[in-house]
Amino acid sequence: MILVGDFGGTIVKLGLIENNEILSYQKIASPASRVAADWLPLLKQSIESMCVAVGIKIQNLEGMVWAMPMVIDPGLRRARWTFGKFDDAMHDEFTNNVEQYFGIPLLLENDARAAAIGEWQAGAGRGYDDLVMVTLGTGIGTAVIQQGQPLRGRSGMAGNLGGLSITHLGSSDHQKVAPGCIEGYVASWALPQRIATLTSYHQSSLSAEKLIDYRAIFSCAAAGDYLAIELREQAINAWSALIINFIQSFDPACVIIGGGIMASADTILPPIQSYINRHAILSGGAVAIFAAELEDQAALLGCEWIWRNKSK
């Protein structure tokens, strides 16, 4: 049995897992902006309560795998690059300190790659050994499975294309985002500032929304709001362009799209599939577009596969 964790900017999802079965599961508020010394005791409390629920002690677990929103070294022992969350994972001693604190070994993995592995092994990607995954959340997470192996590259960055520029034009105030990149254009975190500059915003029903996200945009678009419809179409076209870049770069057999936005899958998937059929070079045949199946459990199930394969 191992402990698996999916560390997001808002929520941390924890599970005890064995043979692809999650035996205990908890969600806690994310301590993303705090140093590890402050949040490890809080994490330990949750882990201990989960262990009690299944009748095991922490020190008797085989190990831990944590999926984190950062570039993880291919050795899965340290972060190479962070994006303002869990920044002290960049320190060389981070993994050793965590292991000493819990008394069991730890591996790290990029969160989008862990989710892609989970969908590949147990979700929408079963039966495909060449696939890409795009997670549309607060940001845009991406990952690649190529010829039956997760693509990592020399530093762990390979396949992480949320920062891919889809035009040489445009700008961004975010220090970790390139001008003209898809994150700065259509990621959820970029929406409020982008929309506030539009003259039509105050005439739109979006101006009455407490939170400007894609739930609001798709809801207002369904009610006929002109600005929301325009923003919805811009987002779908940008996501489609990103996926075409994936297809041209990695030649997948399928693309899996996950994240909370997929509550509107019936609105999103058909136009993306049509866009790809019209514009992509499909030399290997049709590329299927699927909605992710595993939701919150994708990265957790992917972490178990990582442990079984890497710990050997």
N, C-alpha and C positions, 0 to 999 in steps of 0.2 A: 504494500500500500504506500502511496506517495501523496504528498501535499502539493497541490497545484494552485497557482494564483494568477489572476488577470488584473493587472494594476492599471486602472484608468485614472483620468484626471478628476473624476467626480466620485466614482465607485470602485472599490476593490472587491473582486469576486474570488472566493476561496472554496476549494473543494478537496475532499479526501477521495481518492480514486483508485480503483483496482480493476484490472481487466475490462477497461472501457465502461465501468459503472461508477457513477459518482455516488458515494455512500453517505456523504454529509456535505452540506453546502451552506455558505453564509455570504452575505453582502455587508460591507462596512463602508463608512464614508472614507474617501481617499485622502491620505495625508500628503498629496503630491508635492506641496510646496515646503514641507518640513524636512528636517534632517533625520536620517535613519535612527539616530540615538533616541529621538523623541517618539517615533512611531513604532519601533520594534516591540516595545512592551504592550502596546495596544493590539498589535497584530498577534502577539503571543497569546493574549487572553482569548481571542476568537479561535485560534488554532487549538488551544487546550480544551475549549468547550466542545469543539467538533470531535476531538479525539475521545473525550469522555463519552460522547454520544455513540461512538462505534466500538468502544472498549479497547482503546490502544493508547499508549503513551507516545509523546512526540519523539522521544529518543529511539523508539522502536519502528518508526517509519523508515522506509528505505532512503528517502531523500525528498527534495523539493525542486520544482521547476516554476519559475516566475516569468510570466509574459509581461513585458514592460514597454511603454511607448517611447522607444529609443532605438538607436542603431546598436546592435549587440555584436560583439566580436564573434567570428565563426567558432572560436573555442568555447563559446557560451559561458564565459566566466567573468566578463566585464563589459560595461557599456563603452562604446566608442564615441557616441554623440548623443546628447540629450536635447530636449526641446522645452526646457523650463519646468520639467516635472521630474521628481526623484533625481535631482542633479548629482547627489553624492554617489550615485551608482557608477559615476565616472572614475571614482577613486580606486586605485589598484587594490586597496585593502578591503573594499566593500564586501565582496563575496566571502572572504575569509572571516571577517567580523560577524557576518550573519550566520555562517556555519558554526562559529564558536558559541554564538548566543543560543542557537537552537540545538546544537549537538548533532546535526545531520547535514549531509552534503547538499549543495545548491547549484543548480544550473539556471542561466538566464536565457531568454529568447525574446525577440521582437514580437510585440503583441499581434500585429497583423499576420506575421508569418505563422505564429502559433494557431491563429484562427483558420488560416488556409490549410494547415496540416490537419486540423480537426475536421474540416469539411471534406478534405481529400480522403481521410480515413473512414469517417463515419457519417458524412452528411451528403450534400448535393454533389460533391466531386467523386463519390465512390465509382470505381471502374475507370477513372481517367488518370493517366500518369503525366499528362501535360495540361496544366491549368493555371489560371491566374485568378486572384481574388481581390476585389475592391470593397473596402468597408467605408460606407458613407456615414460618418458620425459627426462629432464636433469638428474633427479634421477629416482627412482622407487617408486611410491606410491601405497599402497594397502589398501583395506578396505573390511569389511565383513558385510553382512546383514544376520542375522540368525533368523529363525522363525518369520519373519516380523518385526525385530527390528535391528537397527544399533548396532553392537558389539563395546563396548567401554572398558570394563574391569574396574579394580579398579582405574587406573590412567589415562585412556584414550588411553593407548598404544595398547590395544588388536586389532589385525587385521592389525597393521602397520608392515609389514614383509619385507620391502625393505632392511632392514639390516640383514635379515636372512642369516646365514652362510650355504652354500650349500656344504662345505667341511671344515674339520678341518685344512686343509693346506692353504697356501697362506698368504699374508700380505697386509697391507694397511697403508699408511702414513696419512690417514684422521683420525683425532682423534675421530670422531663420528661413525666410521665404524669398525665392527669386522673383524678380519682376516678371509679370506675365504668367505666373504659374497658376495651376488649377486650384491650389489651396487658397491663394489670395483672391481668387475670382469667385468660386462657388462653395467653398467650405462653410459650414454653419457658423464657425467663429467669425468669419469675415462679413456675414450678411448684414448685421445691424449698421455698421459703419458705411457699408456700400449703399444700402437702401436709403439711409438718412440724407445722402447727397442728391437724391433724385427729386426733381421738382414735383413729380406726380405722387410722391409718397403721401403727402398730407391729404390728398383727395382719395386715397386708397383705403379700403377697409383694413389693410395691414397696420395703419397708424393706430388702430384701436387695440391691437394685440399687445399683451404684456411682454411676450417673448417672441422675437422674430427668429423663427427657425423654419425648417422645411415642413414641419407639421402645419404651421400657420400658413405658409405659402400654398401648399397643396389644398388646404381647406378653403382658403379664400379664392383660389383659382377655380375650384369646383363650384363655388357660388357665383362665378362669372366676373370676379374682380380683374380688371384689365391689367394692372401692374403685376398682380400675382401670376396671371397666366404668362405674361412676358418673362418673369423671373423663372417660372417653372420650365419654360421652353429653353431658356438660356442654360439652365442647369443641366437639363437632359442632353442638350447638344455638347456641353463641355464634358460631361461624364462619358458620352459616346466617343468624343475625340480622344480622351484618355484611354479608353478601352481599345480603340483602333491602334493607338501607339503600342499598347501591350501586344496586340495581335501581330503587328509588324515586327516587333522586337523579339517575341518569345514563341510565336507559332503554337499557341495553345489549342487544345480541342474544345475547351469550354471556359467560360468566364463566370465566376460566382460573385454576386453582389450581395453584400450584407450591410448591417447597420439599421438603426431605427427607422430610417427613411423607407425601408422596404415594407412598411405597413401600407405603402401606396404602390406595391409591386405591379398591380394590374395597370396602373397608369404609367409606370416607368419602363418596365421591361419591353413591351411591344415596340415603342418608338426607338429604343436603343437597338433592339434586334434589327429593325428595319434600316436604321442608319448604318449599321455595320454591314448588312447585306448589300447596301447600295455603294458603300465607299471603301470597304476594306479589301485588301488583296487576299483572297481566300484560296491560296494555292494548295492548302492541305484539305480543302473541303469546308463545309459549313462549320461555323463556330457557334456552339449553343450558349445561350445566356440563361443562367439559372439564378433564382433567389436562394440565398443561404438558408439552410434548414435548421441549424443547431442553435441559433440565437446566442444567448449568454453562455452556453456551454462549449462553443466551438473552440475557443482558445484553451479551455481547461482540458478538453479531450486531446487537443493537439499537444499539450504539455506532457501527457502521459506517453505518447508516441516518442517525443523527444527524449524523455528519460530512458525508455526501453532501448532506444537506438544509440544514444550518445553515451550513456553510463557504461556500456559494454567496452 
